[in-house]
Amino acid sequence: MVDVEGYSYQTMTASSQVTYPEDDEVGKLMRTLKWEDTFFDQEEGLIAVFDLDYEEIASFKKKVTVASMLFPPVLIFGTLFACLPCLYQFQVDWEVYSQHVAITRDGIKFVRDRRKTCCGLSCTDAGKSSKTVPFDKLTDCDVTEPAGATCCCIDNVLSVVTVDTASSGGEGPAHELSLAGLKEPQKFKKLVWAMKRANAQGGQVPNQSSAPLSFAPPAHSAMDRGFSNEETNAILRDIRSELIELNANMKNMDK
């Protein structure tokens, strides 16, 4: 249980229990996945959950915040309007620990749960929000590995997954979705592309709420519906005899 100043986030080890074909691309990837975030446990059509490295994200953001406060205009503005110097550690935790990422049958789902903001008073709480990027709208999903430094002295330690659609860029945001700090960004990327291919092919996408597909033969075929085996065999013998007789008559006509 992670407790962040008034908001608790429960974690537990969980693994995918989805039934899928042995040679299915999505299924093979899902067999390698485990997660601790239980936020999406009741999500309909859930495929997989991807954990964020909350501690690493929070640590990085706190360092950047401290470095930013050394710049006088930021310090003055933060003091007057955001209580930044006193509560910045809490504010970072409230923001970071409210994030959750999953892949569902409908697409990539990113959620920010209800959280405290500003000075932590209930009147300043931010409501829950979510965004889903459908697989058929996806044009790009890529991973940027950490490199370089922020504010000249803080090493970048977070991988960033960017998701784009046809509407990305231009007058809107540079990316449809930007996810920093996923624990398994490469697996996320591979599963996203596998799901897109599966949807494009019109295939059955595995999900946690579906049961294995089974096909049972009809109780009676069209040949023996309403007949016993002996009656069916007798009918077939009669048909064979008639065909032999018909064939003989046709040969006689040719002569």
Beta strands, then each sheet from edge to edge (+ up, - down):
strand 1: 2-4
strand 2: 7-9
strand 3: 11-15
strand 4: 34-37
strand 5: 46-50
strand 6: 99-104
strand 7: 107-112
strand 8: 129-134
strand 9: 138-144
strand 10: 149-150
strand 11: 154-155
strand 12: 160-165
strand 13: 177-180
sheet 1: 1+ 2-
sheet 2: 3+ 4-
sheet 3: 5+ 6- 7+ 8-
sheet 4: 9+ 12- 13+
sheet 5: 10+ 11-
end
